[in-house]
Amino acid sequence: MCAGKGVVVPASVDEAIAAVDRMMVKGELGDAGKLVVLEDFLPGDEASFHVVCDGETAVPLVAAQDHKRVFDGDEGPNTGGMGAYAPAPIVTPAVASAVMESIVHPTLRAMREAGAPFRGVLFVGLMIEAGTPRVLEFNVRFGDPETTVLVPMLDGDWYALLDGAARGKISGTFGTKPGAALAVVMAAENYPATPKTGDRIEGLGAAPPENAFVFHAGTKKDGDAVVTAGGRVLTVGAKADSLQNARDAAYRAVSAIHWRGEHHRTDIGHRALR
């Protein structure tokens, strides 16, 4: 496991060779870098498509878009994710239908036929070019940080949905609420390399804006203080009637929180807002 940092999308052969050298010769990723997989480059826009499955049926959740690169403008190295928003406009109703019919349903059918019906969350990582979705990866879990924007967008009972999946029979009606959600990852100094930890976080006591939220990830208590204890420290976001309003509320909440060396992207949601 590379903690989300094992993927390199080189722009040239020289960059590819340098990445292999860092992983396999210099040991940048430890044991995880001893085996390298070379894949075809898939052009297009990336999207995260989650479905909750009970072995027979699948309930699609709102499509989200993650921001993997550490710096604004999608620059810098890949990370575990610097923020997300939903819905992702690149996943039109036609694209969503194509994903269900050509990817999700055949996958679930094949697993049933193999005697291993799938129950749980199927996360399909997509690349979409000219309206055509292709599979970049499968995960059998929720995405991070996508889940922070999926949860407030579900129109339905989360417990009923997940309990039904676990028991093999989803019942009820599930949809997507109007509006949008957006979340920003606040990272520690030097992330995604070797993050600095132990810095006191200020501003957590302030009430966030309406419909905003703060999720802890790389934090711990140190006496009465909360300090950094990982690379991606907090995910701060909001749900609102529009993506612009969700973005504004999320960044207002971000602006109230501080620690030494903290950094975050200032352009989460830029593709949709553009």
TAPERA-V496524 format. One record per pair of residues at least 4 apart in sequence whose ideal C-beta (glycine too) atoms are under 8 Angstrom apart, sorted by sequence separation. I is the first residue (numbers start at 0). GAP is how many residues later the second one is. D is the distance in whole Angstrom. If there is no record, write none. Layout:
# TAPERA-V496524
I | GAP | D
I | GAP | D
This chain:
# TAPERA-V496524
1 | 4 | 3
9 | 4 | 8
10 | 4 | 6
11 | 4 | 7
12 | 4 | 6
13 | 4 | 6
14 | 4 | 6
15 | 4 | 7
16 | 4 | 6
17 | 4 | 6
18 | 4 | 6
19 | 4 | 6
20 | 4 | 5
21 | 4 | 5
22 | 4 | 8
28 | 4 | 3
52 | 4 | 7
70 | 4 | 4
86 | 4 | 7
90 | 4 | 5
91 | 4 | 7
92 | 4 | 6
93 | 4 | 6
94 | 4 | 6
95 | 4 | 7
96 | 4 | 6
97 | 4 | 5
98 | 4 | 5
99 | 4 | 5
100 | 4 | 6
101 | 4 | 7
102 | 4 | 6
103 | 4 | 6
104 | 4 | 6
105 | 4 | 6
106 | 4 | 7
107 | 4 | 6
108 | 4 | 6
109 | 4 | 6
111 | 4 | 8
117 | 4 | 7
127 | 4 | 7
138 | 4 | 7
141 | 4 | 7
142 | 4 | 6
143 | 4 | 8
144 | 4 | 8
145 | 4 | 6
146 | 4 | 6
148 | 4 | 6
149 | 4 | 7
153 | 4 | 6
155 | 4 | 7
156 | 4 | 7
157 | 4 | 6
158 | 4 | 6
159 | 4 | 6
160 | 4 | 7
161 | 4 | 6
162 | 4 | 6
186 | 4 | 4
189 | 4 | 6
190 | 4 | 4
207 | 4 | 4
220 | 4 | 7
221 | 4 | 7
228 | 4 | 8
240 | 4 | 6
241 | 4 | 7
242 | 4 | 6
243 | 4 | 6
244 | 4 | 6
245 | 4 | 6
246 | 4 | 6
247 | 4 | 6
248 | 4 | 7
249 | 4 | 6
250 | 4 | 6
251 | 4 | 7
252 | 4 | 7
257 | 4 | 6
268 | 4 | 5
269 | 4 | 6
1 | 5 | 8
9 | 5 | 3
19 | 5 | 8
20 | 5 | 6
22 | 5 | 6
27 | 5 | 6
52 | 5 | 5
68 | 5 | 4
69 | 5 | 8
70 | 5 | 4
89 | 5 | 7
90 | 5 | 5
97 | 5 | 8
98 | 5 | 6
99 | 5 | 6
110 | 5 | 5
111 | 5 | 5
127 | 5 | 5
128 | 5 | 8
141 | 5 | 4
155 | 5 | 6
163 | 5 | 6
164 | 5 | 6
186 | 5 | 8
189 | 5 | 5
207 | 5 | 7
220 | 5 | 6
221 | 5 | 5
227 | 5 | 5
239 | 5 | 4
256 | 5 | 8
9 | 6 | 4
21 | 6 | 4
22 | 6 | 5
26 | 6 | 6
51 | 6 | 7
52 | 6 | 8
67 | 6 | 8
68 | 6 | 6
69 | 6 | 4
110 | 6 | 6
126 | 6 | 7
127 | 6 | 8
163 | 6 | 4
188 | 6 | 7
189 | 6 | 5
207 | 6 | 6
219 | 6 | 7
220 | 6 | 8
239 | 6 | 4
7 | 7 | 8
50 | 7 | 4
51 | 7 | 5
66 | 7 | 7
68 | 7 | 5
69 | 7 | 6
110 | 7 | 5
125 | 7 | 5
126 | 7 | 5
150 | 7 | 7
153 | 7 | 7
163 | 7 | 6
187 | 7 | 4
188 | 7 | 4
218 | 7 | 5
219 | 7 | 6
237 | 7 | 8
238 | 7 | 6
7 | 8 | 7
9 | 8 | 8
50 | 8 | 6
68 | 8 | 7
69 | 8 | 8
90 | 8 | 8
125 | 8 | 7
141 | 8 | 7
163 | 8 | 7
186 | 8 | 7
187 | 8 | 6
218 | 8 | 7
237 | 8 | 5
239 | 8 | 8
9 | 9 | 6
23 | 9 | 6
50 | 9 | 5
51 | 9 | 7
68 | 9 | 6
69 | 9 | 5
107 | 9 | 8
125 | 9 | 7
126 | 9 | 5
160 | 9 | 6
187 | 9 | 6
218 | 9 | 7
219 | 9 | 4
236 | 9 | 7
237 | 9 | 8
239 | 9 | 6
22 | 10 | 3
23 | 10 | 7
49 | 10 | 8
50 | 10 | 7
67 | 10 | 5
68 | 10 | 7
107 | 10 | 6
124 | 10 | 7
125 | 10 | 6
188 | 10 | 7
203 | 10 | 7
215 | 10 | 8
217 | 10 | 6
218 | 10 | 6
253 | 10 | 6
7 | 11 | 4
21 | 11 | 8
48 | 11 | 7
49 | 11 | 4
67 | 11 | 6
106 | 11 | 8
123 | 11 | 6
124 | 11 | 4
159 | 11 | 8
160 | 11 | 7
187 | 11 | 7
217 | 11 | 5
218 | 11 | 8
237 | 11 | 4
23 | 12 | 6
69 | 12 | 6
124 | 12 | 4
159 | 12 | 5
217 | 12 | 2
237 | 12 | 4
22 | 13 | 6
67 | 13 | 6
68 | 13 | 7
123 | 13 | 8
124 | 13 | 7
160 | 13 | 6
216 | 13 | 6
217 | 13 | 6
236 | 13 | 5
48 | 14 | 5
49 | 14 | 8
66 | 14 | 7
67 | 14 | 7
107 | 14 | 8
123 | 14 | 6
124 | 14 | 7
217 | 14 | 6
218 | 14 | 6
235 | 14 | 6
47 | 15 | 7
65 | 15 | 5
66 | 15 | 5
106 | 15 | 7
122 | 15 | 7
156 | 15 | 7
216 | 15 | 5
217 | 15 | 4
218 | 15 | 7
237 | 15 | 7
250 | 15 | 7
19 | 16 | 6
46 | 16 | 5
47 | 16 | 5
66 | 16 | 5
121 | 16 | 7
122 | 16 | 4
155 | 16 | 6
216 | 16 | 6
217 | 16 | 8
236 | 16 | 8
5 | 17 | 8
46 | 17 | 7
47 | 17 | 7
65 | 17 | 8
66 | 17 | 7
121 | 17 | 8
122 | 17 | 7
155 | 17 | 6
215 | 17 | 8
216 | 17 | 7
235 | 17 | 5
46 | 18 | 5
47 | 18 | 6
65 | 18 | 5
103 | 18 | 7
121 | 18 | 6
122 | 18 | 6
155 | 18 | 4
200 | 18 | 7
215 | 18 | 6
216 | 18 | 6
235 | 18 | 5
249 | 18 | 8
45 | 19 | 7
64 | 19 | 6
120 | 19 | 7
122 | 19 | 7
154 | 19 | 7
155 | 19 | 7
214 | 19 | 7
44 | 20 | 8
45 | 20 | 7
63 | 20 | 5
64 | 20 | 6
103 | 20 | 7
119 | 20 | 6
120 | 20 | 6
122 | 20 | 5
153 | 20 | 7
154 | 20 | 4
213 | 20 | 6
214 | 20 | 5
63 | 21 | 7
64 | 21 | 7
102 | 21 | 6
119 | 21 | 8
120 | 21 | 5
153 | 21 | 8
154 | 21 | 6
196 | 21 | 8
213 | 21 | 8
214 | 21 | 8
235 | 21 | 7
246 | 21 | 7
45 | 22 | 8
63 | 22 | 4
117 | 22 | 8
153 | 22 | 7
154 | 22 | 5
199 | 22 | 8
203 | 22 | 6
213 | 22 | 5
214 | 22 | 8
246 | 22 | 5
5 | 23 | 6
62 | 23 | 7
63 | 23 | 7
64 | 23 | 4
152 | 23 | 6
153 | 23 | 7
194 | 23 | 8
212 | 23 | 7
233 | 23 | 7
245 | 23 | 8
4 | 24 | 7
61 | 24 | 5
62 | 24 | 6
63 | 24 | 6
152 | 24 | 5
197 | 24 | 8
200 | 24 | 8
211 | 24 | 7
212 | 24 | 6
61 | 25 | 5
62 | 25 | 5
64 | 25 | 7
98 | 25 | 7
151 | 25 | 8
199 | 25 | 5
200 | 25 | 5
211 | 25 | 7
212 | 25 | 7
5 | 26 | 6
152 | 26 | 8
199 | 26 | 8
200 | 26 | 6
211 | 26 | 4
232 | 26 | 8
242 | 26 | 6
246 | 26 | 7
1 | 27 | 5
5 | 27 | 7
62 | 27 | 8
98 | 27 | 7
152 | 27 | 8
199 | 27 | 5
200 | 27 | 7
210 | 27 | 5
62 | 28 | 4
152 | 28 | 5
198 | 28 | 6
207 | 28 | 8
210 | 28 | 5
151 | 29 | 5
197 | 29 | 5
198 | 29 | 5
208 | 29 | 7
210 | 29 | 6
232 | 29 | 7
242 | 29 | 6
243 | 29 | 6
1 | 30 | 5
102 | 30 | 7
182 | 30 | 8
187 | 30 | 7
196 | 30 | 7
197 | 30 | 6
207 | 30 | 8
242 | 30 | 6
0 | 31 | 6
1 | 31 | 8
101 | 31 | 8
106 | 31 | 8
149 | 31 | 8
196 | 31 | 5
197 | 31 | 8
227 | 31 | 6
8 | 32 | 7
102 | 32 | 6
148 | 32 | 4
182 | 32 | 8
195 | 32 | 7
196 | 32 | 5
200 | 32 | 7
62 | 33 | 7
94 | 33 | 6
147 | 33 | 8
148 | 33 | 6
194 | 33 | 8
196 | 33 | 7
200 | 33 | 8
97 | 34 | 8
98 | 34 | 5
148 | 34 | 5
90 | 35 | 8
97 | 35 | 6
147 | 35 | 4
194 | 35 | 7
47 | 36 | 8
59 | 36 | 6
94 | 36 | 6
194 | 36 | 4
90 | 37 | 7
93 | 37 | 7
211 | 37 | 5
89 | 38 | 5
94 | 38 | 6
144 | 38 | 5
210 | 38 | 6
211 | 38 | 6
59 | 39 | 8
91 | 39 | 7
191 | 39 | 6
209 | 39 | 7
213 | 39 | 7
47 | 40 | 8
59 | 40 | 6
144 | 40 | 6
187 | 40 | 5
190 | 40 | 4
208 | 40 | 5
211 | 40 | 7
212 | 40 | 8
46 | 41 | 5
190 | 41 | 7
211 | 41 | 4
48 | 42 | 7
57 | 42 | 7
90 | 42 | 8
187 | 42 | 7
46 | 43 | 6
187 | 43 | 6
208 | 43 | 5
213 | 43 | 8
46 | 44 | 5
59 | 44 | 8
120 | 44 | 8
186 | 44 | 6
187 | 44 | 8
208 | 44 | 6
44 | 45 | 5
119 | 45 | 6
186 | 45 | 5
187 | 45 | 5
207 | 45 | 4
57 | 46 | 5
118 | 46 | 5
119 | 46 | 8
185 | 46 | 8
186 | 46 | 6
48 | 47 | 7
57 | 47 | 7
118 | 47 | 6
184 | 47 | 5
185 | 47 | 5
185 | 48 | 4
207 | 48 | 7
50 | 49 | 8
118 | 49 | 6
184 | 49 | 7
185 | 49 | 7
48 | 50 | 5
57 | 50 | 6
184 | 50 | 5
185 | 50 | 6
205 | 50 | 5
116 | 51 | 8
183 | 51 | 7
205 | 51 | 8
55 | 52 | 8
182 | 52 | 5
183 | 52 | 5
50 | 53 | 5
54 | 53 | 8
182 | 53 | 7
183 | 53 | 6
202 | 53 | 5
203 | 53 | 6
182 | 54 | 3
202 | 54 | 4
48 | 55 | 8
52 | 55 | 6
181 | 55 | 6
182 | 55 | 8
201 | 55 | 7
202 | 55 | 6
55 | 56 | 7
180 | 56 | 6
181 | 56 | 6
200 | 56 | 7
201 | 56 | 5
54 | 57 | 7
180 | 57 | 7
200 | 57 | 8
201 | 57 | 6
180 | 58 | 4
200 | 58 | 5
83 | 59 | 8
151 | 59 | 8
179 | 59 | 7
180 | 59 | 8
199 | 59 | 6
85 | 60 | 7
178 | 60 | 6
179 | 60 | 7
198 | 60 | 4
6 | 61 | 8
55 | 61 | 7
83 | 61 | 5
151 | 61 | 8
178 | 61 | 6
179 | 61 | 8
181 | 61 | 6
198 | 61 | 5
54 | 62 | 3
80 | 62 | 8
82 | 62 | 6
83 | 62 | 5
176 | 62 | 8
178 | 62 | 5
179 | 62 | 6
198 | 62 | 7
54 | 63 | 6
80 | 63 | 6
81 | 63 | 8
85 | 63 | 4
177 | 63 | 7
178 | 63 | 6
179 | 63 | 4
198 | 63 | 8
3 | 64 | 8
54 | 64 | 5
57 | 64 | 7
79 | 64 | 7
80 | 64 | 5
83 | 64 | 7
84 | 64 | 6
85 | 64 | 6
181 | 64 | 4
195 | 64 | 8
52 | 65 | 5
53 | 65 | 6
80 | 65 | 8
83 | 65 | 5
147 | 65 | 7
180 | 65 | 6
181 | 65 | 5
195 | 65 | 6
52 | 66 | 6
86 | 66 | 7
179 | 66 | 5
183 | 66 | 5
52 | 67 | 6
85 | 67 | 5
147 | 67 | 6
178 | 67 | 7
182 | 67 | 6
183 | 67 | 7
51 | 68 | 8
52 | 68 | 8
181 | 68 | 5
185 | 68 | 6
8 | 69 | 8
51 | 69 | 6
52 | 69 | 6
7 | 70 | 7
50 | 70 | 7
51 | 70 | 8
183 | 70 | 5
6 | 71 | 5
49 | 71 | 6
50 | 71 | 5
185 | 71 | 7
187 | 71 | 8
188 | 71 | 7
189 | 71 | 7
4 | 72 | 7
49 | 72 | 7
188 | 72 | 2
190 | 72 | 7
4 | 73 | 6
49 | 73 | 5
50 | 73 | 7
187 | 73 | 6
188 | 73 | 7
3 | 74 | 7
4 | 74 | 6
48 | 74 | 8
49 | 74 | 8
187 | 74 | 7
188 | 74 | 7
3 | 75 | 6
4 | 75 | 7
47 | 75 | 7
48 | 75 | 4
186 | 75 | 7
3 | 76 | 3
47 | 76 | 8
48 | 76 | 8
185 | 76 | 6
186 | 76 | 6
2 | 77 | 6
3 | 77 | 7
47 | 77 | 6
48 | 77 | 6
65 | 77 | 7
185 | 77 | 8
186 | 77 | 6
46 | 78 | 8
47 | 78 | 7
185 | 78 | 5
45 | 79 | 7
46 | 79 | 5
63 | 79 | 7
65 | 79 | 7
184 | 79 | 6
45 | 80 | 7
65 | 80 | 6
183 | 80 | 5
184 | 80 | 8
45 | 81 | 6
46 | 81 | 6
183 | 81 | 7
44 | 82 | 7
45 | 82 | 8
63 | 82 | 4
43 | 83 | 4
44 | 83 | 5
42 | 84 | 7
43 | 84 | 5
44 | 84 | 8
48 | 84 | 8
183 | 84 | 5
41 | 85 | 4
43 | 85 | 3
63 | 85 | 6
182 | 85 | 7
42 | 86 | 5
43 | 86 | 8
46 | 86 | 8
63 | 86 | 6
152 | 86 | 7
181 | 86 | 6
41 | 87 | 8
61 | 87 | 8
144 | 87 | 8
147 | 87 | 5
151 | 87 | 4
181 | 87 | 5
61 | 88 | 6
148 | 88 | 6
60 | 89 | 5
86 | 89 | 7
147 | 89 | 5
43 | 90 | 8
45 | 90 | 7
144 | 90 | 5
148 | 90 | 8
61 | 91 | 5
41 | 92 | 6
49 | 92 | 7
60 | 92 | 8
61 | 92 | 8
49 | 93 | 7
60 | 93 | 7
86 | 93 | 6
41 | 94 | 6
85 | 94 | 7
47 | 95 | 5
84 | 95 | 7
85 | 95 | 6
49 | 96 | 7
84 | 96 | 7
84 | 97 | 4
47 | 98 | 5
83 | 98 | 7
84 | 98 | 7
82 | 99 | 7
83 | 99 | 5
49 | 100 | 6
82 | 100 | 6
82 | 101 | 5
58 | 102 | 6
81 | 102 | 8
82 | 102 | 5
81 | 103 | 5
80 | 104 | 6
81 | 105 | 7
78 | 106 | 8
78 | 108 | 8
51 | 109 | 6
51 | 110 | 7
53 | 110 | 6
53 | 111 | 5
58 | 111 | 6
52 | 112 | 6
55 | 112 | 8
78 | 112 | 7
79 | 112 | 7
51 | 113 | 5
53 | 113 | 7
54 | 113 | 5
56 | 113 | 6
78 | 113 | 4
53 | 114 | 5
61 | 114 | 4
77 | 114 | 7
53 | 115 | 6
58 | 115 | 5
60 | 115 | 8
76 | 115 | 6
53 | 116 | 4
69 | 117 | 8
51 | 118 | 7
69 | 121 | 7
69 | 122 | 6
79 | 151 | 7
80 | 151 | 7
78 | 152 | 8
79 | 152 | 6
82 | 152 | 8
78 | 153 | 7
84 | 158 | 6
84 | 161 | 7
84 | 162 | 8
82 | 181 | 8
89 | 181 | 7
81 | 182 | 7
82 | 182 | 6
88 | 182 | 8
81 | 183 | 5
84 | 183 | 6
88 | 183 | 5
83 | 184 | 7
84 | 184 | 4
87 | 184 | 7
82 | 185 | 4
81 | 186 | 7
82 | 186 | 8
4 | 187 | 5
84 | 187 | 6
71 | 193 | 5
70 | 194 | 7
71 | 194 | 6
72 | 194 | 7
69 | 195 | 8
71 | 195 | 5
66 | 198 | 6
66 | 200 | 8
66 | 201 | 6
64 | 206 | 7
64 | 207 | 7
44 | 226 | 7
2 | 228 | 8
